[in-house]
Amino acid sequence: MLTDKSVQFVHCLQYSRRQCRKSEKDYARFIEIALGSCFELETQLLVARDVGFGGQDLINQLLAEVQDEQKMLSGFLSKLGY
């Protein structure tokens, strides 16, 4: 479950890099999709933590990493002007 979302997020970022040549607006849209995937993954991690699925330390570490990615993607979108 968690692995699938992580893989989806990585594929979304890779796809957005390939598509960046089309236009800045398209590129911003793909970054928004990646950001949405980050928020979905964060939600799944929060649910997993609340129901006691997996190691709490690992989940907290993953949450911190996902939140760092969210900040970077949000900052990148603002630099693009979106």
Secondary structure, DSSP 8 states (H G I E B T S, - for coil): -HHHHHHHHHHHHHHHHHHTTT-HHHHHHHHHHHHHHHHHHHHHHHHHHHTT-S-HHHHHHHHHHHHHHHHHHHHHHHHHT-
